[in-house]
Amino acid sequence: MNKIKLTKDRYEDAVEEIRRYFECEREESIGNLQGQLILDVIVEKIGPHIYNQAISDMQKYMNDKVDDMYAYMI
């Protein structure tokens, strides 16, 4: 599988979300570098599993729709 890539804007937004999470939920301040490192781990280690699950869910959904379509055929 290809490496997951984020646009610069999405990457920066995600880093900011991570920083906000730490501030609001954990009452910890982290810098941009720490946010970037956390995001890099998430994208590299966890992202592929989420992507694969999304693909699997989409395949099941599409298969169900195709089965429905065939149910109406004469």
PQR file with spaces between the fields and no chain letter, atoms N, CA, C, O and H, PARSE charges and radii, in Angstrom:
ATOM       1  N    MET     1       0.846   -1.178    0.000 -0.4000 1.5000
ATOM       2  CA   MET     1       0.000    0.000    0.000 -0.0000 2.0000
ATOM       3  C    MET     1       0.887    1.235    0.000  0.5500 1.7000
ATOM       4  O    MET     1       1.951    1.255    0.619 -0.5500 1.4000
ATOM       5  N    ASN     2       0.437    2.253   -0.696 -0.4000 1.5000
ATOM       6  CA   ASN     2       1.166    3.515   -0.716 -0.0000 2.0000
ATOM       7  C    ASN     2       1.107    4.194    0.642  0.5500 1.7000
ATOM       8  O    ASN     2       0.164    4.007    1.410 -0.5500 1.4000
ATOM       9  H    ASN     2      -0.428    2.237   -1.199  0.4000 1.0000
ATOM      10  N    LYS     3       2.119    4.975    0.917 -0.4000 1.5000
ATOM      11  CA   LYS     3       2.150    5.733    2.158 -0.0000 2.0000
ATOM      12  C    LYS     3       1.034    6.774    2.147  0.5500 1.7000
ATOM      13  O    LYS     3       0.777    7.412    1.126 -0.5500 1.4000
ATOM      14  H    LYS     3       2.886    5.127    0.293  0.4000 1.0000
ATOM      15  N    ILE     4       0.376    6.938    3.292 -0.4000 1.5000
ATOM      16  CA   ILE     4      -0.688    7.930    3.412 -0.0000 2.0000
ATOM      17  C    ILE     4      -0.048    9.312    3.416  0.5500 1.7000
ATOM      18  O    ILE     4       0.889    9.574    4.171 -0.5500 1.4000
ATOM      19  H    ILE     4       0.585    6.420    4.121  0.4000 1.0000
ATOM      20  N    LYS     5      -0.564   10.189    2.565 -0.4000 1.5000
ATOM      21  CA   LYS     5      -0.021   11.537    2.462 -0.0000 2.0000
ATOM      22  C    LYS     5      -1.121   12.545    2.748  0.5500 1.7000
ATOM      23  O    LYS     5      -2.248   12.400    2.275 -0.5500 1.4000
ATOM      24  H    LYS     5      -1.324    9.976    1.951  0.4000 1.0000
ATOM      25  N    LEU     6      -0.793   13.547    3.509 -0.4000 1.5000
ATOM      26  CA   LEU     6      -1.719   14.631    3.802 -0.0000 2.0000
ATOM      27  C    LEU     6      -1.219   15.889    3.119  0.5500 1.7000
ATOM      28  O    LEU     6      -0.014   16.113    3.001 -0.5500 1.4000
ATOM      29  H    LEU     6       0.123   13.665    3.893  0.4000 1.0000
ATOM      30  N    THR     7      -2.163   16.710    2.668 -0.4000 1.5000
ATOM      31  CA   THR     7      -1.749   18.004    2.136 -0.0000 2.0000
ATOM      32  C    THR     7      -1.142   18.816    3.276  0.5500 1.7000
ATOM      33  O    THR     7      -1.348   18.507    4.450 -0.5500 1.4000
ATOM      34  H    THR     7      -3.142   16.529    2.763  0.4000 1.0000
ATOM      35  N    LYS     8      -0.407   19.839    2.923 -0.4000 1.5000
ATOM      36  CA   LYS     8       0.216   20.686    3.936 -0.0000 2.0000
ATOM      37  C    LYS     8      -0.828   21.277    4.876  0.5500 1.7000
ATOM      38  O    LYS     8      -0.638   21.295    6.093 -0.5500 1.4000
ATOM      39  H    LYS     8      -0.240   20.090    1.970  0.4000 1.0000
ATOM      40  N    ASP     9      -1.937   21.763    4.306 -0.4000 1.5000
ATOM      41  CA   ASP     9      -2.989   22.361    5.134 -0.0000 2.0000
ATOM      42  C    ASP     9      -3.618   21.340    6.069  0.5500 1.7000
ATOM      43  O    ASP     9      -3.833   21.635    7.244 -0.5500 1.4000
ATOM      44  H    ASP     9      -2.091   21.749    3.318  0.4000 1.0000
ATOM      45  N    ARG    10      -3.918   20.145    5.571 -0.4000 1.5000
ATOM      46  CA   ARG    10      -4.506   19.103    6.421 -0.0000 2.0000
ATOM      47  C    ARG    10      -3.530   18.659    7.499  0.5500 1.7000
ATOM      48  O    ARG    10      -3.918   18.408    8.640 -0.5500 1.4000
ATOM      49  H    ARG    10      -3.744   19.905    4.616  0.4000 1.0000
ATOM      50  N    TYR    11      -2.261   18.564    7.127 -0.4000 1.5000
ATOM      51  CA   TYR    11      -1.240   18.178    8.099 -0.0000 2.0000
ATOM      52  C    TYR    11      -1.185   19.206    9.227  0.5500 1.7000
ATOM      53  O    TYR    11      -1.191   18.846   10.404 -0.5500 1.4000
ATOM      54  H    TYR    11      -1.945   18.768    6.201  0.4000 1.0000
ATOM      55  N    GLU    12      -1.130   20.476    8.863 -0.4000 1.5000
ATOM      56  CA   GLU    12      -1.062   21.537    9.875 -0.0000 2.0000
ATOM      57  C    GLU    12      -2.325   21.571   10.735  0.5500 1.7000
ATOM      58  O    GLU    12      -2.248   21.781   11.946 -0.5500 1.4000
ATOM      59  H    GLU    12      -1.125   20.768    7.907  0.4000 1.0000
ATOM      60  N    ASP    13      -3.488   21.364   10.111 -0.4000 1.5000
ATOM      61  CA   ASP    13      -4.742   21.316   10.867 -0.0000 2.0000
ATOM      62  C    ASP    13      -4.738   20.144   11.849  0.5500 1.7000
ATOM      63  O    ASP    13      -5.176   20.287   12.991 -0.5500 1.4000
ATOM      64  H    ASP    13      -3.551   21.193    9.127  0.4000 1.0000
ATOM      65  N    ALA    14      -4.249   19.001   11.410 -0.4000 1.5000
ATOM      66  CA   ALA    14      -4.209   17.819   12.274 -0.0000 2.0000
ATOM      67  C    ALA    14      -3.264   18.036   13.451  0.5500 1.7000
ATOM      68  O    ALA    14      -3.575   17.650   14.578 -0.5500 1.4000
ATOM      69  H    ALA    14      -3.893   18.885   10.483  0.4000 1.0000
ATOM      70  N    VAL    15      -2.127   18.643   13.198 -0.4000 1.5000
ATOM      71  CA   VAL    15      -1.179   18.949   14.283 -0.0000 2.0000
ATOM      72  C    VAL    15      -1.850   19.880   15.288  0.5500 1.7000
ATOM      73  O    VAL    15      -1.717   19.695   16.497 -0.5500 1.4000
ATOM      74  H    VAL    15      -1.874   18.956   12.282  0.4000 1.0000
ATOM      75  N    GLU    16      -2.564   20.871   14.789 -0.4000 1.5000
ATOM      76  CA   GLU    16      -3.256   21.802   15.688 -0.0000 2.0000
ATOM      77  C    GLU    16      -4.340   21.087   16.497  0.5500 1.7000
ATOM      78  O    GLU    16      -4.526   21.391   17.675 -0.5500 1.4000
ATOM      79  H    GLU    16      -2.673   21.021   13.807  0.4000 1.0000
ATOM      80  N    GLU    17      -5.047   20.156   15.891 -0.4000 1.5000
ATOM      81  CA   GLU    17      -6.057   19.374   16.612 -0.0000 2.0000
ATOM      82  C    GLU    17      -5.415   18.551   17.729  0.5500 1.7000
ATOM      83  O    GLU    17      -5.959   18.459   18.829 -0.5500 1.4000
ATOM      84  H    GLU    17      -4.895   19.909   14.934  0.4000 1.0000
ATOM      85  N    ILE    18      -4.287   17.970   17.450 -0.4000 1.5000
ATOM      86  CA   ILE    18      -3.570   17.197   18.468 -0.0000 2.0000
ATOM      87  C    ILE    18      -3.144   18.104   19.607  0.5500 1.7000
ATOM      88  O    ILE    18      -3.294   17.752   20.777 -0.5500 1.4000
ATOM      89  H    ILE    18      -3.844   18.045   16.556  0.4000 1.0000
ATOM      90  N    ARG    19      -2.618   19.262   19.271 -0.4000 1.5000
ATOM      91  CA   ARG    19      -2.195   20.214   20.307 -0.0000 2.0000
ATOM      92  C    ARG    19      -3.382   20.656   21.162  0.5500 1.7000
ATOM      93  O    ARG    19      -3.276   20.765   22.384 -0.5500 1.4000
ATOM      94  H    ARG    19      -2.496   19.548   18.321  0.4000 1.0000
ATOM      95  N    ARG    20      -4.528   20.910   20.492 -0.4000 1.5000
ATOM      96  CA   ARG    20      -5.739   21.302   21.221 -0.0000 2.0000
ATOM      97  C    ARG    20      -6.229   20.189   22.128  0.5500 1.7000
ATOM      98  O    ARG    20      -6.653   20.435   23.257 -0.5500 1.4000
ATOM      99  H    ARG    20      -4.614   20.821   19.500  0.4000 1.0000
ATOM     100  N    TYR    21      -6.167   18.951   21.623 -0.4000 1.5000
ATOM     101  CA   TYR    21      -6.578   17.807   22.439 -0.0000 2.0000
ATOM     102  C    TYR    21      -5.766   17.749   23.725  0.5500 1.7000
ATOM     103  O    TYR    21      -6.320   17.615   24.816 -0.5500 1.4000
ATOM     104  H    TYR    21      -5.822   18.751   20.706  0.4000 1.0000
ATOM     105  N    PHE    22      -4.462   17.851   23.589 -0.4000 1.5000
ATOM     106  CA   PHE    22      -3.606   17.796   24.772 -0.0000 2.0000
ATOM     107  C    PHE    22      -3.916   18.940   25.729  0.5500 1.7000
ATOM     108  O    PHE    22      -3.905   18.754   26.945 -0.5500 1.4000
ATOM     109  H    PHE    22      -4.012   17.960   22.703  0.4000 1.0000
ATOM     110  N    GLU    23      -4.189   20.106   25.194 -0.4000 1.5000
ATOM     111  CA   GLU    23      -4.483   21.271   26.033 -0.0000 2.0000
ATOM     112  C    GLU    23      -5.828   21.104   26.750  0.5500 1.7000
ATOM     113  O    GLU    23      -5.923   21.337   27.954 -0.5500 1.4000
ATOM     114  H    GLU    23      -4.199   20.258   24.205  0.4000 1.0000
ATOM     115  N    CYS    24      -6.859   20.701   26.013 -0.4000 1.5000
ATOM     116  CA   CYS    24      -8.214   20.630   26.586 -0.0000 2.0000
ATOM     117  C    CYS    24      -8.443   19.378   27.430  0.5500 1.7000
ATOM     118  O    CYS    24      -9.031   19.459   28.508 -0.5500 1.4000
ATOM     119  H    CYS    24      -6.782   20.511   25.034  0.4000 1.0000
ATOM     120  N    GLU    25      -7.993   18.247   26.962 -0.4000 1.5000
ATOM     121  CA   GLU    25      -8.299   16.986   27.631 -0.0000 2.0000
ATOM     122  C    GLU    25      -7.270   16.576   28.677  0.5500 1.7000
ATOM     123  O    GLU    25      -7.604   15.920   29.664 -0.5500 1.4000
ATOM     124  H    GLU    25      -7.515   18.181   26.086  0.4000 1.0000
ATOM     125  N    ARG    26      -6.043   16.959   28.460 -0.4000 1.5000
ATOM     126  CA   ARG    26      -4.975   16.520   29.362 -0.0000 2.0000
ATOM     127  C    ARG    26      -4.338   17.671   30.133  0.5500 1.7000
ATOM     128  O    ARG    26      -3.481   17.469   30.994 -0.5500 1.4000
ATOM     129  H    ARG    26      -5.771   17.491   27.658  0.4000 1.0000
ATOM     130  N    GLU    27      -4.780   18.888   29.802 -0.4000 1.5000
ATOM     131  CA   GLU    27      -4.225   20.087   30.427 -0.0000 2.0000
ATOM     132  C    GLU    27      -2.694   20.116   30.343  0.5500 1.7000
ATOM     133  O    GLU    27      -1.996   20.460   31.297 -0.5500 1.4000
ATOM     134  H    GLU    27      -5.475   19.052   29.102  0.4000 1.0000
ATOM     135  N    GLU    28      -2.208   19.737   29.155 -0.4000 1.5000
ATOM     136  CA   GLU    28      -0.775   19.758   28.862 -0.0000 2.0000
ATOM     137  C    GLU    28      -0.563   20.602   27.609  0.5500 1.7000
ATOM     138  O    GLU    28      -1.358   20.553   26.671 -0.5500 1.4000
ATOM     139  H    GLU    28      -2.775   19.457   28.380  0.4000 1.0000
ATOM     140  N    SER    29       0.491   21.354   27.609 -0.4000 1.5000
ATOM     141  CA   SER    29       0.858   22.101   26.415 -0.0000 2.0000
ATOM     142  C    SER    29       1.965   21.354   25.696  0.5500 1.7000
ATOM     143  O    SER    29       2.979   20.988   26.290 -0.5500 1.4000
ATOM     144  H    SER    29       1.136   21.394   28.371  0.4000 1.0000
ATOM     145  N    ILE    30       1.751   21.134   24.401 -0.4000 1.5000
ATOM     146  CA   ILE    30       2.808   20.527   23.591 -0.0000 2.0000
ATOM     147  C    ILE    30       3.086   21.473   22.435  0.5500 1.7000
ATOM     148  O    ILE    30       2.218   22.240   22.019 -0.5500 1.4000
ATOM     149  H    ILE    30       0.927   21.432   23.918  0.4000 1.0000
ATOM     150  N    GLY    31       4.282   21.410   21.933 -0.4000 1.5000
ATOM     151  CA   GLY    31       4.674   22.262   20.826 -0.0000 2.0000
ATOM     152  C    GLY    31       4.346   21.631   19.488  0.5500 1.7000
ATOM     153  O    GLY    31       3.839   20.512   19.408 -0.5500 1.4000
ATOM     154  H    GLY    31       4.988   20.788   22.272  0.4000 1.0000
ATOM     155  N    ASN    32       4.649   22.381   18.440 -0.4000 1.5000
ATOM     156  CA   ASN    32       4.416   21.883   17.087 -0.0000 2.0000
ATOM     157  C    ASN    32       5.189   20.606   16.813  0.5500 1.7000
ATOM     158  O    ASN    32       4.651   19.676   16.213 -0.5500 1.4000
ATOM     159  H    ASN    32       5.061   23.290   18.504  0.4000 1.0000
ATOM     160  N    LEU    33       6.448   20.547   17.244 -0.4000 1.5000
ATOM     161  CA   LEU    33       7.261   19.367   16.971 -0.0000 2.0000
ATOM     162  C    LEU    33       6.654   18.125   17.611  0.5500 1.7000
ATOM     163  O    LEU    33       6.569   17.076   16.972 -0.5500 1.4000
ATOM     164  H    LEU    33       6.885   21.303   17.731  0.4000 1.0000
ATOM     165  N    GLN    34       6.232   18.234   18.865 -0.4000 1.5000
ATOM     166  CA   GLN    34       5.614   17.079   19.515 -0.0000 2.0000
ATOM     167  C    GLN    34       4.325   16.684   18.801  0.5500 1.7000
ATOM     168  O    GLN    34       4.062   15.496   18.612 -0.5500 1.4000
ATOM     169  H    GLN    34       6.301   19.085   19.385  0.4000 1.0000
ATOM     170  N    GLY    35       3.525   17.663   18.404 -0.4000 1.5000
ATOM     171  CA   GLY    35       2.297   17.373   17.653 -0.0000 2.0000
ATOM     172  C    GLY    35       2.595   16.690   16.330  0.5500 1.7000
ATOM     173  O    GLY    35       1.893   15.763   15.928 -0.5500 1.4000
ATOM     174  H    GLY    35       3.739   18.628   18.557  0.4000 1.0000
ATOM     175  N    GLN    36       3.636   17.151   15.656 -0.4000 1.5000
ATOM     176  CA   GLN    36       4.020   16.538   14.381 -0.0000 2.0000
ATOM     177  C    GLN    36       4.483   15.095   14.580  0.5500 1.7000
ATOM     178  O    GLN    36       4.134   14.214   13.795 -0.5500 1.4000
ATOM     179  H    GLN    36       4.206   17.904   15.982  0.4000 1.0000
ATOM     180  N    LEU    37       5.259   14.859   15.616 -0.4000 1.5000
ATOM     181  CA   LEU    37       5.757   13.500   15.872 -0.0000 2.0000
ATOM     182  C    LEU    37       4.611   12.551   16.192  0.5500 1.7000
ATOM     183  O    LEU    37       4.600   11.408   15.734 -0.5500 1.4000
ATOM     184  H    LEU    37       5.542   15.574   16.255  0.4000 1.0000
ATOM     185  N    ILE    38       3.651   13.021   16.975 -0.4000 1.5000
ATOM     186  CA   ILE    38       2.481   12.191   17.290 -0.0000 2.0000
ATOM     187  C    ILE    38       1.691   11.905   16.018  0.5500 1.7000
ATOM     188  O    ILE    38       1.296   10.765   15.773 -0.5500 1.4000
ATOM     189  H    ILE    38       3.660   13.949   17.347  0.4000 1.0000
ATOM     190  N    LEU    39       1.461   12.932   15.212 -0.4000 1.5000
ATOM     191  CA   LEU    39       0.719   12.739   13.964 -0.0000 2.0000
ATOM     192  C    LEU    39       1.454   11.773   13.041  0.5500 1.7000
ATOM     193  O    LEU    39       0.824   10.917   12.419 -0.5500 1.4000
ATOM     194  H    LEU    39       1.781   13.859   15.411  0.4000 1.0000
ATOM     195  N    ASP    40       2.760   11.895   12.944 -0.4000 1.5000
ATOM     196  CA   ASP    40       3.531   10.994   12.085 -0.0000 2.0000
ATOM     197  C    ASP    40       3.361    9.539   12.511  0.5500 1.7000
ATOM     198  O    ASP    40       3.232    8.655   11.664 -0.5500 1.4000
ATOM     199  H    ASP    40       3.272   12.590   13.449  0.4000 1.0000
ATOM     200  N    VAL    41       3.361    9.288   13.807 -0.4000 1.5000
ATOM     201  CA   VAL    41       3.167    7.918   14.312 -0.0000 2.0000
ATOM     202  C    VAL    41       1.761    7.437   13.976  0.5500 1.7000
ATOM     203  O    VAL    41       1.577    6.304   13.531 -0.5500 1.4000
ATOM     204  H    VAL    41       3.465   10.006   14.496  0.4000 1.0000
ATOM     205  N    ILE    42       0.777    8.293   14.187 -0.4000 1.5000
ATOM     206  CA   ILE    42      -0.607    7.920   13.894 -0.0000 2.0000
ATOM     207  C    ILE    42      -0.762    7.575   12.415  0.5500 1.7000
ATOM     208  O    ILE    42      -1.331    6.540   12.068 -0.5500 1.4000
ATOM     209  H    ILE    42       0.926    9.213   14.549  0.4000 1.0000
ATOM     210  N    VAL    43      -0.259    8.436   11.559 -0.4000 1.5000
ATOM     211  CA   VAL    43      -0.393    8.218   10.110 -0.0000 2.0000
ATOM     212  C    VAL    43       0.356    6.965    9.679  0.5500 1.7000
ATOM     213  O    VAL    43      -0.152    6.188    8.870 -0.5500 1.4000
ATOM     214  H    VAL    43       0.204    9.276   11.840  0.4000 1.0000
ATOM     215  N    GLU    44       1.549    6.762   10.208 -0.4000 1.5000
ATOM     216  CA   GLU    44       2.384    5.631    9.782 -0.0000 2.0000
ATOM     217  C    GLU    44       1.915    4.305   10.362  0.5500 1.7000
ATOM     218  O    GLU    44       1.856    3.305    9.647 -0.5500 1.4000
ATOM     219  H    GLU    44       1.961    7.393   10.865  0.4000 1.0000
ATOM     220  N    LYS    45       1.584    4.283   11.639 -0.4000 1.5000
ATOM     221  CA   LYS    45       1.294    3.015   12.320 -0.0000 2.0000
ATOM     222  C    LYS    45      -0.190    2.675   12.381  0.5500 1.7000
ATOM     223  O    LYS    45      -0.557    1.506   12.260 -0.5500 1.4000
ATOM     224  H    LYS    45       1.632    5.095   12.220  0.4000 1.0000
ATOM     225  N    ILE    46      -1.045    3.671   12.567 -0.4000 1.5000
ATOM     226  CA   ILE    46      -2.470    3.426   12.764 -0.0000 2.0000
ATOM     227  C    ILE    46      -3.264    3.694   11.493  0.5500 1.7000
ATOM     228  O    ILE    46      -4.250    3.010   11.220 -0.5500 1.4000
ATOM     229  H    ILE    46      -0.747    4.621   12.666  0.4000 1.0000
ATOM     230  N    GLY    47      -2.843    4.679   10.719 -0.4000 1.5000
ATOM     231  CA   GLY    47      -3.545    5.071    9.502 -0.0000 2.0000
ATOM     232  C    GLY    47      -3.854    3.924    8.550  0.5500 1.7000
ATOM     233  O    GLY    47      -4.985    3.823    8.074 -0.5500 1.4000
ATOM     234  H    GLY    47      -2.042    5.235   10.940  0.4000 1.0000
ATOM     235  N    PRO    48      -2.882    3.050    8.254 -0.5600 1.5000
ATOM     236  CA   PRO    48      -3.174    1.950    7.328  0.2800 2.0000
ATOM     237  C    PRO    48      -4.287    1.025    7.816  0.5500 1.7000
ATOM     238  O    PRO    48      -5.062    0.519    7.004 -0.5500 1.4000
ATOM     239  N    HIS    49      -4.381    0.797    9.119 -0.4000 1.5000
ATOM     240  CA   HIS    49      -5.439   -0.056    9.657 -0.0000 2.0000
ATOM     241  C    HIS    49      -6.810    0.612    9.485  0.5500 1.7000
ATOM     242  O    HIS    49      -7.789   -0.049    9.137 -0.5500 1.4000
ATOM     243  H    HIS    49      -3.751    1.208    9.778  0.4000 1.0000
ATOM     244  N    ILE    50      -6.869    1.912    9.729 -0.4000 1.5000
ATOM     245  CA   ILE    50      -8.110    2.654    9.548 -0.0000 2.0000
ATOM     246  C    ILE    50      -8.492    2.659    8.068  0.5500 1.7000
ATOM     247  O    ILE    50      -9.659    2.468    7.728 -0.5500 1.4000
ATOM     248  H    ILE    50      -6.074    2.449   10.012  0.4000 1.0000
ATOM     249  N    TYR    51      -7.529    2.874    7.201 -0.4000 1.5000
ATOM     250  CA   TYR    51      -7.766    2.875    5.760 -0.0000 2.0000
ATOM     251  C    TYR    51      -8.306    1.519    5.307  0.5500 1.7000
ATOM     252  O    TYR    51      -9.292    1.454    4.571 -0.5500 1.4000
ATOM     253  H    TYR    51      -6.580    3.030    7.477  0.4000 1.0000
ATOM     254  N    ASN    52      -7.660    0.439    5.746 -0.4000 1.5000
ATOM     255  CA   ASN    52      -8.102   -0.903    5.354 -0.0000 2.0000
ATOM     256  C    ASN    52      -9.516   -1.188    5.845  0.5500 1.7000
ATOM     257  O    ASN    52     -10.308   -1.797    5.126 -0.5500 1.4000
ATOM     258  H    ASN    52      -6.859    0.493    6.343  0.4000 1.0000
ATOM     259  N    GLN    53      -9.841   -0.756    7.061 -0.4000 1.5000
ATOM     260  CA   GLN    53     -11.194   -0.957    7.579 -0.0000 2.0000
ATOM     261  C    GLN    53     -12.209   -0.166    6.752  0.5500 1.7000
ATOM     262  O    GLN    53     -13.297   -0.662    6.460 -0.5500 1.4000
ATOM     263  H    GLN    53      -9.197   -0.262    7.645  0.4000 1.0000
ATOM     264  N    ALA    54     -11.854    1.054    6.379 -0.4000 1.5000
ATOM     265  CA   ALA    54     -12.751    1.866    5.555 -0.0000 2.0000
ATOM     266  C    ALA    54     -12.993    1.204    4.199  0.5500 1.7000
ATOM     267  O    ALA    54     -14.123    1.190    3.710 -0.5500 1.4000
ATOM     268  H    ALA    54     -10.970    1.457    6.616  0.4000 1.0000
ATOM     269  N    ILE    55     -11.953    0.662    3.596 -0.4000 1.5000
ATOM     270  CA   ILE    55     -12.093   -0.035    2.315 -0.0000 2.0000
ATOM     271  C    ILE    55     -12.978   -1.261    2.477  0.5500 1.7000
ATOM     272  O    ILE    55     -13.843   -1.517    1.640 -0.5500 1.4000
ATOM     273  H    ILE    55     -11.035    0.673    3.993  0.4000 1.0000
ATOM     274  N    SER    56     -12.769   -2.016    3.539 -0.4000 1.5000
ATOM     275  CA   SER    56     -13.581   -3.201    3.799 -0.0000 2.0000
ATOM     276  C    SER    56     -15.048   -2.829    3.997  0.5500 1.7000
ATOM     277  O    SER    56     -15.935   -3.497    3.466 -0.5500 1.4000
ATOM     278  H    SER    56     -12.066   -1.808    4.219  0.4000 1.0000
ATOM     279  N    ASP    57     -15.305   -1.776    4.751 -0.4000 1.5000
ATOM     280  CA   ASP    57     -16.680   -1.313    4.970 -0.0000 2.0000
ATOM     281  C    ASP    57     -17.318   -0.869    3.657  0.5500 1.7000
ATOM     282  O    ASP    57     -18.487   -1.155    3.402 -0.5500 1.4000
ATOM     283  H    ASP    57     -14.584   -1.233    5.183  0.4000 1.0000
ATOM     284  N    MET    58     -16.548   -0.171    2.827 -0.4000 1.5000
ATOM     285  CA   MET    58     -17.060    0.295    1.542 -0.0000 2.0000
ATOM     286  C    MET    58     -17.369   -0.888    0.629  0.5500 1.7000
ATOM     287  O    MET    58     -18.388   -0.877   -0.062 -0.5500 1.4000
ATOM     288  H    MET    58     -15.597    0.062    3.035  0.4000 1.0000
ATOM     289  N    GLN    59     -16.517   -1.903    0.612 -0.4000 1.5000
ATOM     290  CA   GLN    59     -16.764   -3.077   -0.223 -0.0000 2.0000
ATOM     291  C    GLN    59     -18.047   -3.786    0.203  0.5500 1.7000
ATOM     292  O    GLN    59     -18.845   -4.193   -0.641 -0.5500 1.4000
ATOM     293  H    GLN    59     -15.689   -1.912    1.174  0.4000 1.0000
ATOM     294  N    LYS    60     -18.244   -3.934    1.510 -0.4000 1.5000
ATOM     295  CA   LYS    60     -19.462   -4.571    1.995 -0.0000 2.0000
ATOM     296  C    LYS    60     -20.683   -3.751    1.590  0.5500 1.7000
ATOM     297  O    LYS    60     -21.678   -4.304    1.121 -0.5500 1.4000
ATOM     298  H    LYS    60     -17.596   -3.603    2.196  0.4000 1.0000
ATOM     299  N    TYR    61     -20.611   -2.445    1.768 -0.4000 1.5000
ATOM     300  CA   TYR    61     -21.722   -1.566    1.402 -0.0000 2.0000
ATOM     301  C    TYR    61     -22.052   -1.708   -0.090  0.5500 1.7000
ATOM     302  O    TYR    61     -23.215   -1.861   -0.462 -0.5500 1.4000
ATOM     303  H    TYR    61     -19.803   -1.995    2.149  0.4000 1.0000
ATOM     304  N    MET    62     -21.022   -1.655   -0.934 -0.4000 1.5000
ATOM     305  CA   MET    62     -21.243   -1.751   -2.381 -0.0000 2.0000
ATOM     306  C    MET    62     -21.789   -3.127   -2.760  0.5500 1.7000
ATOM     307  O    MET    62     -22.674   -3.228   -3.610 -0.5500 1.4000
ATOM     308  H    MET    62     -20.077   -1.530   -0.631  0.4000 1.0000
ATOM     309  N    ASN    63     -21.275   -4.173   -2.143 -0.4000 1.5000
ATOM     310  CA   ASN    63     -21.787   -5.517   -2.432 -0.0000 2.0000
ATOM     311  C    ASN    63     -23.262   -5.633   -2.047  0.5500 1.7000
ATOM     312  O    ASN    63     -24.048   -6.240   -2.775 -0.5500 1.4000
ATOM     313  H    ASN    63     -20.556   -4.091   -1.453  0.4000 1.0000
ATOM     314  N    ASP    64     -23.634   -5.058   -0.917 -0.4000 1.5000
ATOM     315  CA   ASP    64     -25.039   -5.067   -0.497 -0.0000 2.0000
ATOM     316  C    ASP    64     -25.907   -4.329   -1.513  0.5500 1.7000
ATOM     317  O    ASP    64     -27.005   -4.786   -1.833 -0.5500 1.4000
ATOM     318  H    ASP    64     -22.996   -4.565   -0.326  0.4000 1.0000
ATOM     319  N    LYS    65     -25.427   -3.193   -2.024 -0.4000 1.5000
ATOM     320  CA   LYS    65     -26.188   -2.426   -3.012 -0.0000 2.0000
ATOM     321  C    LYS    65     -26.331   -3.193   -4.322  0.5500 1.7000
ATOM     322  O    LYS    65     -27.392   -3.164   -4.945 -0.5500 1.4000
ATOM     323  H    LYS    65     -24.535   -2.822   -1.765  0.4000 1.0000
ATOM     324  N    VAL    66     -25.275   -3.874   -4.740 -0.4000 1.5000
ATOM     325  CA   VAL    66     -25.344   -4.678   -5.965 -0.0000 2.0000
ATOM     326  C    VAL    66     -26.323   -5.835   -5.766  0.5500 1.7000
ATOM     327  O    VAL    66     -27.113   -6.144   -6.658 -0.5500 1.4000
ATOM     328  H    VAL    66     -24.413   -3.897   -4.233  0.4000 1.0000
ATOM     329  N    ASP    67     -26.269   -6.469   -4.600 -0.4000 1.5000
ATOM     330  CA   ASP    67     -27.237   -7.556   -4.314 -0.0000 2.0000
ATOM     331  C    ASP    67     -28.659   -7.042   -4.355  0.5500 1.7000
ATOM     332  O    ASP    67     -29.550   -7.716   -4.872 -0.5500 1.4000
ATOM     333  H    ASP    67     -25.627   -6.218   -3.876  0.4000 1.0000
ATOM     334  N    ASP    68     -28.888   -5.827   -3.804 -0.4000 1.5000
ATOM     335  CA   ASP    68     -30.218   -5.228   -3.850 -0.0000 2.0000
ATOM     336  C    ASP    68     -30.652   -4.992   -5.290  0.5500 1.7000
ATOM     337  O    ASP    68     -31.812   -5.215   -5.639 -0.5500 1.4000
ATOM     338  H    ASP    68     -28.165   -5.279   -3.384  0.4000 1.0000
ATOM     339  N    MET    69     -29.728   -4.545   -6.118 -0.4000 1.5000
ATOM     340  CA   MET    69     -30.037   -4.265   -7.509 -0.0000 2.0000
ATOM     341  C    MET    69     -30.463   -5.561   -8.221  0.5500 1.7000
ATOM     342  O    MET    69     -31.437   -5.567   -8.973 -0.5500 1.4000
ATOM     343  H    MET    69     -28.786   -4.364   -5.835  0.4000 1.0000
ATOM     344  N    TYR    70     -29.738   -6.641   -7.982 -0.4000 1.5000
ATOM     345  CA   TYR    70     -30.073   -7.918   -8.610 -0.0000 2.0000
ATOM     346  C    TYR    70     -31.400   -8.475   -8.106  0.5500 1.7000
ATOM     347  O    TYR    70     -32.065   -9.220   -8.826 -0.5500 1.4000
ATOM     348  H    TYR    70     -28.946   -6.637   -7.371  0.4000 1.0000
ATOM     349  N    ALA    71     -31.789   -8.134   -6.899 -0.4000 1.5000
ATOM     350  CA   ALA    71     -33.054   -8.611   -6.336 -0.0000 2.0000
ATOM     351  C    ALA    71     -34.239   -8.055   -7.115  0.5500 1.7000
ATOM     352  O    ALA    71     -35.299   -8.680   -7.142 -0.5500 1.4000
ATOM     353  H    ALA    71     -31.249   -7.530   -6.314  0.4000 1.0000
ATOM     354  N    TYR    72     -34.084   -6.898   -7.749 -0.4000 1.5000
ATOM     355  CA   TYR    72     -35.159   -6.264   -8.499 -0.0000 2.0000
ATOM     356  C    TYR    72     -35.167   -6.641   -9.986  0.5500 1.7000
ATOM     357  O    TYR    72     -36.066   -6.254  -10.731 -0.5500 1.4000
ATOM     358  H    TYR    72     -33.222   -6.390   -7.727  0.4000 1.0000
ATOM     359  N    MET    73     -34.164   -7.392  -10.394 -0.4000 1.5000
ATOM     360  CA   MET    73     -34.107   -7.792  -11.816 -0.0000 2.0000
ATOM     361  C    MET    73     -35.076   -8.941  -12.069  0.5500 1.7000
ATOM     362  O    MET    73     -35.351   -9.757  -11.189 -0.5500 1.4000
ATOM     363  H    MET    73     -33.434   -7.706   -9.788  0.4000 1.0000
ATOM     364  N    ILE    74     -35.576   -8.979  -13.275 -0.4000 1.5000
ATOM     365  CA   ILE    74     -36.517  -10.035  -13.654 -0.0000 2.0000
ATOM     366  C    ILE    74     -35.762  -11.224  -14.178  0.5500 1.7000
ATOM     367  O    ILE    74     -36.371  -12.226  -14.552 -0.5500 1.4000
ATOM     368  H    ILE    74     -35.354   -8.316  -13.990  0.4000 1.0000
